[in-house]
């Protein structure tokens, strides 16, 4: 296990590699490998372990009874998933976790983290504080998605999401973590309709797009008239 990598992640922030090794033993950490499209957790599962992506990435997905898919988030190396459900005993997952590519996942038993540590380890408290920070960040991400999908029009949703990415990355030329289908799922729109709207926006000079790379117009009048 690459404890040096783990010590640099948000979950293990403030811990030394030696402390990380101790924590992994305490939380009964287990590493597993998944191929692209493998389901790591199914909606309806009850879990006790959070997962951390060591390599690759996973998608947090919601599927309704009619087969409509919505991507809620994309989790990359060093990030965690299912931490909220792992903290609430018996709560069934409302989403599925799917490998977006070949991925290595580290599972850690959160129930052991929530118990009082018999050794009064300082790094035990650090991990709990870090987990709270991660949960708060996840709430912000969910709020952003709600904001991006609040517009009734596809263009409105695209402008909201792309504007956020430009501000977040500090430039008008940037890449996003989604392919075309994943972006459509994230914004809860039809892929063909999304592609048509992007084509219109290119012809109008609002942006340039190639796969998942975007360049936004520097003239805000192009967006707002």
C-alpha positions in Angstrom: 0.0 0.0 0.0 1.3 3.4 -0.9 1.0 5.1 2.5 2.9 8.2 1.2 0.1 8.8 -1.4 -2.6 8.2 1.2 -1.0 10.7 3.6 -1.4 13.4 1.0 -5.2 12.8 0.5 -7.9 14.9 2.2 -9.0 12.0 4.3 -5.6 11.4 5.8 -4.5 15.1 5.8 -2.3 15.9 8.8 -1.1 12.3 9.3 2.3 10.8 8.8 2.9 7.7 6.7 3.4 5.8 9.9 0.1 6.9 11.3 -1.6 6.0 8.0 -0.4 2.5 8.3 -1.8 2.2 11.9 -5.1 3.6 10.7 -5.4 1.1 7.8 -4.9 -1.7 10.2 -7.5 -0.3 12.6 -10.1 0.2 9.9 -9.4 -3.3 8.3 -8.5 -1.7 5.0 -8.8 -3.9 1.9 -7.8 -3.1 -1.7 -9.8 -4.4 -4.6 -9.6 -4.0 -8.4 -12.5 -3.3 -10.8 -12.8 -3.2 -14.5 -14.6 -0.5 -16.4 -18.4 -0.6 -15.9 -18.2 -2.9 -12.9 -20.7 -2.0 -10.2 -18.9 -1.4 -6.9 -22.0 -0.7 -4.9 -25.6 -1.2 -6.0 -28.5 1.0 -5.1 -30.2 -0.6 -2.2 -27.0 -2.0 -0.7 -26.3 -1.4 3.0 -22.6 -0.7 3.6 -20.2 -0.3 6.4 -17.1 0.7 4.5 -16.3 3.8 2.6 -14.2 3.5 -0.6 -11.2 5.5 -1.6 -10.1 5.6 -5.3 -6.4 4.7 -5.5 -6.3 4.8 -9.3 -8.9 5.2 -12.1 -12.3 6.8 -11.3 -15.8 5.9 -10.4 -19.2 7.5 -11.2 -22.0 8.0 -8.7 -25.2 7.2 -10.6 -28.9 7.2 -10.1 -31.1 5.0 -12.3 -34.9 5.1 -12.2 -37.4 2.3 -13.0 -37.6 3.4 -16.6 -33.9 3.2 -17.2 -33.1 6.9 -17.1 -29.6 7.4 -15.8 -28.3 10.5 -14.0 -24.6 11.0 -13.0 -24.4 12.8 -9.7 -20.6 12.9 -9.3 -17.3 11.6 -10.6 -14.7 10.4 -8.0 -11.0 10.3 -8.8 -7.8 9.2 -7.1 -7.6 10.2 -3.5 -11.3 10.9 -3.2 -13.8 8.8 -1.2 -17.4 7.6 -1.7 -20.2 6.1 0.3 -18.9 7.7 3.5 -22.3 9.0 4.5 -24.0 5.7 4.2 -21.2 3.9 5.9 -21.7 6.2 8.9 -25.5 5.5 9.1 -26.0 1.9 10.0 -28.6 0.0 7.9 -29.3 3.0 5.6 -29.8 1.6 2.0 -27.9 3.3 -0.8 -30.0 5.5 -3.0 -27.3 5.5 -5.7 -25.0 3.1 -7.4 -21.2 3.4 -7.6 -19.8 2.3 -11.0 -16.2 2.0 -12.2 -15.8 4.6 -15.0 -12.5 2.9 -16.0 -10.2 0.2 -14.6 -9.9 1.2 -11.0 -8.2 0.2 -7.7 -10.4 0.9 -4.6 -9.4 0.9 -1.0 -12.2 0.0 1.4 -12.2 1.1 5.1 -14.6 0.1 7.8 -16.1 3.4 9.1 -17.9 1.7 12.0 -14.5 1.1 13.6 -13.7 4.8 13.2 -16.9 5.9 15.0 -16.1 3.9 18.1 -14.0 5.4 20.9 -10.4 4.5 20.3 -9.1 2.5 23.3 -5.6 3.9 22.6 -6.8 7.6 22.5 -4.9 8.0 19.2 -4.4 11.6 18.1 -4.6 10.5 14.4 -8.0 8.9 15.1 -9.4 12.4 15.8 -7.7 13.8 12.7 -9.5 11.3 10.5 -12.9 12.1 12.0 -12.3 15.8 11.4 -11.2 15.2 7.9 -14.2 13.0 7.2 -16.5 15.8 8.4 -14.8 18.2 6.0 -15.3 15.7 3.1 -19.0 15.3 3.9 -19.4 19.1 3.9 -17.7 19.3 0.5 -19.9 16.6 -0.9 -23.0 18.7 0.2 -21.6 21.6 -1.7 -21.1 19.5 -4.8 -24.6 18.3 -4.7 -25.9 21.9 -4.2 -23.9 22.9 -7.3 -25.5 20.2 -9.4 -29.0 21.3 -8.2 -28.0 24.8 -9.3 -26.7 23.7 -12.7 -29.9 21.7 -13.4 -32.3 24.4 -12.2 -32.7 26.0 -15.6 -35.5 24.7 -17.8 -33.4 25.0 -21.0 -30.4 22.9 -22.0 -28.5 26.1 -22.9 -29.2 27.5 -19.4 -27.8 24.3 -17.8 -24.8 24.3 -20.1 -24.0 27.9 -19.4 -24.3 27.4 -15.7 -22.0 24.3 -15.7 -19.4 25.7 -18.1 -19.3 29.1 -16.4 -18.6 27.3 -13.1 -15.8 25.2 -14.6 -14.2 28.3 -16.2 -14.2 30.1 -12.8 -13.0 27.0 -10.9 -10.1 26.4 -13.3 -9.3 30.1 -13.7 -9.4 30.1 -17.5 -11.8 30.1 -20.5 -10.0 27.1 -22.1 -10.5 24.0 -20.0 -11.4 20.3 -19.9 -14.3 18.7 -18.0 -14.3 15.3 -16.3 -17.2 14.0 -18.5 -17.6 12.7 -22.0 -20.7 13.8 -24.0 -23.0 11.1 -22.6 -21.8 11.6 -19.0 -22.3 15.4 -19.3 -25.9 14.8 -20.6 -26.5 12.5 -17.7 -25.1 15.0 -15.2 -27.2 17.8 -16.5 -30.3 15.4 -16.8 -30.8 16.1 -20.5 -31.0 14.0 -23.7 -27.5 13.4 -25.3 -28.7 14.2 -28.9 -30.4 17.4 -27.7 -27.3 18.4 -25.8 -25.1 17.8 -28.9 -27.5 19.9 -31.0 -27.4 22.7 -28.5 -23.6 22.7 -28.4 -23.6 22.8 -32.2 -25.8 25.9 -32.1 -23.6 27.6 -29.5 -20.5 26.9 -31.6 -22.1 28.4 -34.7 -23.2 31.5 -32.7 -19.6 31.9 -31.4 -20.3 31.3 -27.8 -17.8 28.5 -27.5 -15.6 26.0 -29.2 -15.7 22.3 -28.2 -13.7 19.2 -29.0 -14.6 16.1 -27.1 -14.4 17.2 -23.4 -12.3 20.4 -24.1 -14.1 23.8 -24.2 -13.1 27.3 -25.0 -15.6 29.9 -24.0 -16.1 33.2 -25.8 -14.4 36.2 -24.2 -17.4 38.5 -25.1 -20.2 38.1 -22.6 -22.6 39.7 -25.1 -22.3 36.4 -27.0 -24.1 34.8 -24.1 -26.4 37.4 -23.0 -26.9 39.6 -26.1 
